[in-house]
Amino acid sequence: QVQLVESGGGLVQAGGSLRLSCAASGIIGSINVMGWSSQAPGKQRELVAVITSGGSTNYADSVKGRFTISRDNAKNTVYLQMNSLKPEDTGVYYCYVQYYSGSYNVERWGQGTQVTVSS
């Protein structure tokens, strides 16, 4: 059973920082891509940041220079360091993993963790 357990969300004032973590378990083999997406109230889910197994990263324009994604392959864990937070960063943040199971491409999402940034 694949599980993604997120932690680190909460309430913070604008300009503050939070660090999200997501530990994946139950996956046989290596995880190709790990990442985070966010969904603000009344809006579509948007990709925030992704990181490959080789360490290549990609960020949404809105978070470049403020957020940093990293991963620990030995622990199957991905992190999102969020600095200089803005009220518009508020939303539910979902962890994402992509891996291969045999010849099948598998994608999984976590349950989400709430991030609220007050002005």
Disulfide bonds with the S-S distance in Angstrom:
Cys22-Cys95 2.05
